[in-house]
Amino acid sequence: MYSNTNLNFMKKIDKNYSGCFLLVWMFLLTSCINSDEFDPNRIAEVSWNPAYSVPVLFGSLSIQDILNDRDSAALSVYPDGLYYLDYEDKLESRDITSLIDVPSFDLNRTYTKTSPVTVAANDVEVLYERTEELTLNMSPEEFTEMLVTAGDLLYNASTNIQAEIKMTFSSPAILLNEDSLVLTLNFEGNNVIQFENGIKDLAGYRFDFSTLSPAYNKLPINVKFEVLGGNSGVLIPITHYVDFNLSFENIDYNFIGGYFGQQSVPIPSDEIDVSRLGQTLDGADISFESFNLRFEIENDYGIPVRVTLNQFEARKDAGASLAINTNPSSPFMVAAADLTGAGITTIDVTNGSAIFNFTPDKLFYDASVLINPGTRTENFITDTSKLDLNLITEIPMWGSASDIVLEDTVEFSLGDVEEVDVQKALLKVKIVNQFPIDANVQMFFTDENFNVTDSLFVGNQKNLIRSAEIDANGELIAGGEGLYDELIELDKTRFANLLDTKNVIIVAHLQTKRDPNDGTPPHVKFKESYKLDIDMGIQTEFDLTLNLN
C-alpha cells in the first residue's frame, strides 16, 4: 500500500476495553479527524498572491475525536474536570429460584353419614357444607402469597347417591381479579356410581396463604354438597358416600412472598474471562496514578444473602496467580431488594493497580451463599430475580506513557490548478497544544494509490510538538501551552507534489513530558477543557489560481 518506502506503518489500533485508555495519549494529529473541521473543500475559488496566505487545514482535536462509540459512551468527567473512563460489565448471573420450588399439593376427602337422609320432592338438601384446610407440605419455606403464571387444578369426584347433585368448591383465598375461585360439578343421577373430573387453568390467580393460622402455607377450601329432591323425593341410605380429590400441579409463579428460611445456595466455582484487562500496546510503556476496580453484587431477590468467597484470585493461563484483596473482606452481606429496586453491595478491590499490571487472563472464584443469614425478615422472589456479579472499572486520565506509535490517514486535496508558475511556497504550520504530551510527528503525502510522494518534514527539520507545561500535581500551568509555529519551505517540485496529494498519512511517536533532571515521566492529567488547535496554510511567491469546484 505504501510502495517505494521503507516505512513500517502500524495497523490501526483496536480501541478495546483496556486499550481505550491508551488512546487518550494518542490524540495528537490522530484518528477520526472531523471532516467538517479539516476540510480543504471549504475554500472557495481563490487567487493567491505574495501577500495572501490560504488556509488548507484547520480545526481542533479533543479526546472524543479518538474514541470509538463504546469508549465515548464510557467517558465521564470528575467535578474538577479530569476525564475518566467508567466501564460496567455484567459478568455472572445466578438464578436461585430453583431453591424456592412450589411442589404439587392436594386435598382428598371422603364423606359419609351415619343415618339415612330424606329429601322431599322439589326440595334441596345441603348434605355437607364444610371448610377444609389445604396445606402445602413443605419446609422451611413459609409462603404467604403467590401470583401464578401457569398451573392446573385437577379435580375428580364420585358418589353412589343416585340423585341430582350439585357439588361446589370455592376459596376466598384463591382470587382472579379479586373474584374467588369457584368450581361447580353437576351429577345427573343416572348411574349407580356417578363420576366427574377435569382440569381448571390457574394462570393469573393469586393465592393468599395468610388467612388461616398459622398464617402461611394454608388455604381454606369451602365444600358444599347439595341433593335435589326431584319430582318424587330422594331417600339417601347410610351406605352412601361422597369422595373427591383436588390436586394443584405444575405451578409456575412470577411472585412469591413469605419467609424462605436459612438455606445454602449451591454456587459452583467459576472463572471470569478478563484477558483484555491490562492489555497494552506492543512496545508501549504505560503507568497509571490509579486504577479503580470494584465489584457489585446486585440482589434482585427480596431475600438478604451472605456471600462467602472461599477463594478469589487473578490467574494467568500460564499458571501464575495473584490474590484479590477486597474491602470489605469476605463474607459480604448483601441486602434484600425491595419493590422499588435491587439491593446492592459494593466491594472495592484494594490492589486494583497490581491486578491490572498483572494482566490476568481469568478471575477465579469459589463462593458459597446463605439466604436469610440474620434475623427473620419477610422475603419475596420473582420469576426474573437474579443474583448478579458486576465488574466496574474506573480509569482516571492521570498517568504517563511512552514508546507509543500512532498512524492515521486523512483525505487531502487542493483542487484543480488552472494556472501555476510557482518557484517556491511556504507552508505555515501552527499547533497550540494544551495536552501534557510530547509528539514527534511526520506527515507523508501520497497519491490515490497510497504511494508516498513526499513528507512534511525533511532532513533535520524540527518535528517535535512540545508538551504543555504542568505543575507538580499534573495540572496545566496557565499560559504554558506547547506551541509549534513554523514556516516550512516547499520548492517547485515539493509544491507540485502537494498539488497531486490525495491522502496525508500522519505518524506520531508519543510520550508524556519527561522530568528534565532524571528523565522520568511525571504523571499528568487530561481534562475536559484541553484541546489541540491545528492551523495550516500556504503562501506563494507567485500568482496562481485554484478552482475547487
N, C-alpha and C positions, 0 to 999 in steps of 0.2 A: 504493500500500500504506500510505503514511503521509500520509493526507489531512489537509487544513486545517493544514498546517505548511509552513514554508519550509526544512525540514531537507534537507540534501543528503547522505544516508547513502551511504557507500561500500558497494560489493558486498563480499561475503566474499572474503577474500584467499586466493588459491591458495597452498598451502604446498608450493611446488615445490623443486627441487634447491637453488637459491640463496636463495629467499625463506624457507626454513625457518629460517635463522639470524636473519632479521629478526624473525620471530615471537617469538623469545626476548625481544625488547624490548617485546612487546605483551601480556605475561601479565596485566597489571593488569585486574581485573574483566572477564575476557575469556573467549574461546570455550571450548567443551567443559566448561562448569561441571558438575561431578559432581552428578547429581540426588540421589544418596544423601547428599551433604553439604549441598546447598542445597535443601531440600525442605520447604516450609511445611506439607505434609500430615502431617509427623511430629508436629505439635502436636495433642494430644488436645482434646476439647471443654473449653473453659476459660471462666471468667468473669473479666472484667477489673475492676479497681477502682483507685482513685488510688494505691495502694501497690504495685501489681504491674505489672511490665513483661513483655510477652510476646515471646519471640524469634521473628522471622519469616524471617531469612536468616542462615545461619552456615556457616562452613567454612574451608578453606584452599585456596589456589591455588599450584601449582608449575609448573615448566617442562613437565612431562608433560601438564598439562591443556590445553596449547595446540598440541601437536604431533600431526600425523597419524601413521598407523601406520608409514609409511616413515621419517619423521623420528624417531619414538620409538625405532625399531629402531636408528637411527644414533647415538643419543645415548649418549655414553660419559663417563667421569669420569677425570680425571688423579688421580694419588696425592694431590695437595693439595686435592682436592675440586672443582676447576674443571671445569665442563662443557665438552665439545666435541662437535661433530658430525663423524662419520667416515663418509665415503661411498666405496664402491669400485664402479667401473663398468668392465665389460669392453668395451673399445672396438673392438679389432680382433683377429682370429684368422687366422693364416696357416697353411695346410696345405702342407707341403713334401714330403709323401710321394710326390708325382709325380716328385720328384727321384730317388727310390730306386725305380726300376721294375724288376720282375722280367721279363726277356724270356723268350720261348719258347726251350727248349734241347732237343737231341735227340741220339740215338746211332744211327748207321747202320753196319751191318757186313754183309759177305758172306764166308762161309766156304767153302772147297773143300779137297779132299785130292788129293795128287799120286799116290796109289796106291790101288788098289781095297781095299775092306774087306769081309770076310765075317762075318756074324753068324749063329752057329749057331742051330738050332731051339731054341725055348723059352729062348733066352738073351737078355740085354740088353747092348748095346754102347754105352758112352759115347763118342759120336763126337767131340764137342767139349765141353770144360769150361774156361772162361776167365773172368778178371776184367777187365772193361773199365773205363776211366775216362770218366765222363760229365762234360764240362766246360761251365761257364757262360761263354760268350764275352762278357765284359763288363769294363769298366774305367772308372773307378778303383776301383769298389766291390769289396770282398773279403768275401764272405758266409761266415760260419762256422756259422750256424744259422738256420732259418726254420720258423715254425709256420704251416701252410697252413689257410686257412679255405675256400678253393674252388680247384679246379683239375682238370685232366684229364690222364690218361696215355693217349695214343693209341698203339696198337700194331698192327703188321701184320708178318706173316712168311710166307715162301713157300719151297718146296723142290721139287726134281724127283725126290726119292727116293721110290720107290713102296713104302712100308712104314709100319707103325705107328710113330709118332714121338711123343715127349714132349719139349717144349721148356719150360724153366723159367728165368725171370728173377727174381732176388732181389737185395736190397741191405740189408746190415746198417746202412746209414746213412739209410735211409728207414723210419721207425718209426710205428706206430699203437699207442698204449698199450704201448710197448716191444716190440711184435711186429714183426719185419722184414717189409717188403713182399715178397710172393711172387706171381708171375704165371705161371700154367701154361697152355700151349697144347698141345692134343692133335690129332694128324693121324691119320686113319683108314687112309691108304694106298690109297684107292680111285681117285685121279685121277693123271693124268700129272704135272700141276702141282698141288701141294697149297698151299692158301692159308688163313690165319686172320687176322682183325683184330677190333678192338673198342676200347672206351673204359673206363678204370677211374677211378672218382671218388677224388680225392686229399684231399678235405676231412678235416681232423683229423690229417693226417700231420705228422710233424716231420722236417725234413731236416737232417742233420748233415754239414756240408761240411768238417769238420776232421779226417777220418780219413786223408786222403792227403797227400802232400807236393807242393807247398806246401799248408798246412792251411787252404785256403779255395777256394771256387768249384768244388770237385770232389766227385763221388760215385762210389763203387765199385759197379759192376753185375756181378753174377755170372751167367754164362750157362752153361747145361748143356743139351746136346742128346743124347738117348738114342734108340737104334733097337732095336725089339723084333724078335727073330728069327722069331716066329710058330711054326707047326707044321712048316715045311719049311726055315727059314733064309732069309737075305737076302744077296744079293751087291750091293754098292754100287760101281758103276764109278767111274773117275776123272772122268767127266763130271758128277758130281753137284755140287749147290751148296745152300747154306742162306743165305737173305737175310732180314734183319729190320731194323725201324726202331722205336725208342721215342722218342716226342715228348711233352714236358711243356709244356702250354699253358694259357693263361688263369689264371695263378696269382695268387691274392689271398692276403694274409697278415694275421695280427694281430701278428706279431713277426718281426723280422729282426735278427740280431746279426752283428757283424763290424767292418770299417773301411770307411768310405764315401768316403775321400779328401777333398781340399780342393776344394770346389765352390762356385760362386757361386749364390745362390738369387735368382731374379728377384722383386723386391718392387715392384710399381708404386706410384707416388706416389698419395697419397690425402688426403682431408680428413675430420676428425672433427667432427661437429656438437656444439658446446658452447654453443649460443645461450642456454641457461639459466644458464650460468656468469656470475656477477657481475650477474645481473638484479636490479634494485632496485625498491622500491615507488614508485609515482608520487609525486613531490614529496619523497620521503624522502632524508635526508642521512645516509649510513652511513659509518663509519670503523672499520677493524679494526687492532688492535695487531699481529696477524699472520694470515697466510693461507697455509697449507701445501699445496703442490701437488706431487705426485710421480707418477712413472710406474714401473710394474713390468713388466719383460719376463719372462714366465714361459715357461720352455722345458720342454715335456713330452718332448722328444726326448733320447735318450741320446747327444747329439752336442753338443759345445761349439760355440758360434757367436759371431761377431763382427758387431755391428750398427753400421753407419756411417750417421750422419744427414748427408746431403748438404745438406738444407735442413729447418729446423724453426722454425715461426713461428705466431703467432696472427694471425688475419685477420678483418677486418670485411667484410661483404658490400659495403659502400660502397667498399672498396679499400684502406683503411689496414691496415698490418701492424705487428707488433712481434715481434722476435726472441725466442725462448725460450732462456734460458741454463740450462745444466744442470751438475750436479756428480754424478758425474764428467762430463767433457766427452766428446764423441764422438771416436773409436768406443768402443762399450761391449762388454766381454767378458761373455758370458752362459754360465754353467757348464752342463754337461750334466746332465740328470736322472739319477737312479739308480732302482733298482727300488722305492725307498721314497717317492719324491716328485720334484717338478719342481725344476729349477734356476732360481733367481730372482735377478735383478739389479735393485736399486732405483736409480732416477735421480731426484735431487731437482731441482726447478725452483727456481733461486736467485732469480728475480724473480717469484715466485708472486703477491705482492700487486699488482705492476704489471700482471701478466696479468689478474688479477681485476678491477682497476679499469679496465682497457682494455675490458672487457665484449666479448670477441670472439664472433664467430658460428661460426668454424671454427678448428681447429688443423690446419695443413697440414704434411705431412712427405714428404720424398723420401729413401728409405733403400736401402741395399744390405746383403746378408747373406752372410757367408762361413762355411761349416761347416768344422770342424777347422782353425782358423787357426794353432794352435800345434804342439806335438809330437804324435806319433801316439798316439792313445788308442783303446780299444775302444769301439765305438758300438753303439747299438741304436735301433730305431724300432718303433712300434706303429701299428696302424690308427686309433687315437684320438689320436695325438700332435698337438699344436698348438704354434704359437709365438704366445702371446697378449700383447697390449698392454693393460694395465690402468691406468686413471686413478684415483688416490686423492686425495681432497680431505679435508683436516682443518681444521676451523674452530673454534679456541678461542673460548669465550664471553667474550671480552675485547675491548671496544671501546666505541664511542659511537654514538648515533643521535639524530636529531631529526626534526621535521615528519612524524611517523608518526600516522596516524589509524586507529583500530580501532573496529569496530562488532560487537556481538553481541546476540542476543535470548535471553531466559530466560523460560520459562513461570512465571507467578506467580498465586497465588490465596490469599485469606484465608478461603475457605469461605463458607457461608451465614450471614448475620446474622439471629438470631432477635429480639433486642431491641437497640435502639440509641437513645441520647439523648446524643450527643457534640457538645459545642461546640468542643472543642479536643483535639488529641492531640500527643504528642511522639514524633518518630521518632529513635531513638538509633542513630547510625552510628559504629562504631568499626573502624578499619582499622589494623593493625600491618604495616608494610612493611619487610621485610628486604632488598629489592632496591634497587640503586642507580639508581633511575629515577623521575623525576617524572611525574605524570599529572594532567591536567585532565580531570575525569570529569563526565559528566552522565548521568542515568538518566531515560528517558522512559517514562511509564506509558501503556499502550494498552488498547483493548478487544479483543474477539475478532477484529475485522477489522483490527487494527493501526492504528486511528485513534488518534492521540495525544490523551490527555485531560489530562495534567499532566506535570510534570517534578519531579525531586527537588530541584534547586537552582533558586531563582528570584531575580530581582533581582541584588544584589551578594553573595549568599551565597557563602561560601568553598567552592570545589570542587576545590582543589589537594591532592593526596595527595603529601606530601613524600617525596623520596628518602631512603633510608638514608644515613648518613654513611660516607664511605670515607676511607682514608688515601692516601698518595702512591703506593702500589703497587696501588691499585684494590681493596683489601681492606675488608670491612665492619669498622667500628670497634665494639668491644664496647659494647653499650648505645646504639648510635647509630641504632636503628631509626626509620624515619619513622612518626609517629603522627598519625592523623586521629581525633579524638574529639569529636563534635559532637552537639548536640540540634537537630533541625530541627522547627519548629512547623508543624503542619497544622491549619488551621481546619476548620470543619464541612464546607465544600464540598470541600476537598482530601482530607479523610478519606473522604468518600463516594466520591471518585474512586479512592482507593486500594482501597476495598472492591470496586469494579467492575473493577479491573485484572485483565487476563488474561495480559499479557506485559509484561516490562520490557526496553526497548531500551537497551543500555549503549553509550555512545560515549566513547572516551578519546583525547585528544591526548597523545602520549607523547614524552618526550625524556630522555636521561640528564642527570644533575645537571650544572649549569654552574659553572665557576670564578667565584667572586664578584668577582674582580679584573678579569679580562678577558673574561668571558662565554664562554670556550671550554669545550667539553665534555671533561673528562678521560676517559681510557679506564678503564672499570670492569669488574669481574669478576662472573660469575654462577656461584654454587657450588651444590653438591648440597644443602646444608643450608638454603639460602634459601627463604623462603615468604612468602606474603601471607595474613594471617588477617583474615577479614571477619566482623563481628557486626552484626546489625541487629535492633532490637526496637521495640515500640510501647508507650507508656504513655498511658492516657486519664485524663481528669479526671472522668469519669462512668462508671457501670457499664454494661457491655453483655455479652451472651453470644454466643459464636460456636459454631456446630455445624459441625465439619469432617468429619463422617461422610459 
